[in-house]
């Protein structure tokens, strides 16, 4: 995409936004996510293959079991 196309695409965006956090609400999905979890968004092509969280978990578990053990390392933050 050219620089001119980017400028045109973002022409309606303000340089700064002021948000009223006093009206913010807690994320209604956050309590369903266990501490230490990682949330991943699948690209459309992969989402067509792995249609449920259970299918994603099953293949990732199979891959993890086939991998050699890894040394524990410091968490990223």
C-alpha positions as CSV (number, residue, x, y, z in Angstrom):
1,X,0.0,0.0,0.0
2,X,1.4,3.4,-0.9
3,X,1.9,6.2,1.5
4,X,-1.0,8.2,-0.2
5,X,-3.3,5.2,0.2
6,X,-2.5,5.0,3.9
7,X,-3.1,8.7,4.4
8,X,-6.5,8.5,2.6
9,X,-7.4,5.4,4.6
10,X,-6.6,7.1,7.9
11,X,-8.0,10.5,7.0
12,X,-11.0,10.1,9.3
13,X,-8.9,9.1,12.3
14,X,-8.1,11.8,14.9
15,X,-4.5,12.3,16.0
16,X,-5.6,11.7,19.6
17,X,-8.6,10.2,21.4
18,X,-9.8,11.0,24.9
19,X,-11.5,7.9,26.5
20,X,-13.9,8.2,29.4
21,X,-12.7,5.3,31.5
22,X,-15.3,6.0,34.1
23,X,-17.9,4.3,31.8
24,X,-15.7,1.3,31.1
25,X,-17.0,-2.2,32.1
26,X,-15.0,-5.3,33.0
27,X,-14.3,-7.7,30.2
28,X,-17.2,-10.2,30.5
29,X,-15.0,-13.0,29.0
30,X,-12.0,-12.5,31.2
31,X,-13.2,-14.6,34.1
32,X,-13.4,-17.7,31.7
33,X,-9.7,-17.4,31.0
34,X,-7.5,-19.2,33.6
35,X,-4.5,-17.4,35.1
36,X,-1.4,-18.1,32.9
37,X,-3.4,-18.9,29.8
38,X,-2.5,-17.6,26.3
39,X,-5.3,-16.5,24.0
40,X,-4.6,-16.9,20.3
41,X,-6.6,-15.7,17.3
42,X,-6.5,-18.1,14.3
43,X,-6.2,-16.8,10.8
44,X,-9.3,-17.6,8.7
45,X,-7.6,-20.4,6.8
46,X,-6.7,-22.2,10.1
47,X,-10.1,-21.4,11.6
48,X,-11.7,-23.3,8.8
49,X,-9.7,-26.5,9.8
50,X,-9.8,-26.1,13.6
51,X,-13.4,-25.1,14.2
52,X,-13.6,-25.6,18.0
53,X,-11.3,-24.9,20.9
54,X,-11.2,-28.7,21.6
55,X,-9.7,-29.4,18.2
56,X,-7.1,-26.8,18.6
57,X,-6.2,-28.1,22.1
58,X,-6.1,-31.7,20.9
59,X,-3.6,-31.0,18.1
60,X,-1.4,-28.7,20.3
61,X,-1.4,-31.4,23.0
62,X,-0.3,-34.0,20.5
63,X,2.5,-31.7,19.2
64,X,3.6,-30.9,22.8
65,X,3.8,-34.6,23.7
66,X,6.0,-35.3,20.7
67,X,8.4,-32.5,21.5
68,X,11.5,-33.1,23.7
69,X,11.3,-31.7,27.2
70,X,12.3,-28.0,27.5
71,X,14.2,-26.2,30.2
72,X,12.0,-23.9,32.2
73,X,12.7,-20.2,31.5
74,X,11.6,-16.9,32.9
75,X,8.1,-15.7,31.8
76,X,7.9,-12.9,29.3
77,X,6.1,-9.9,30.5
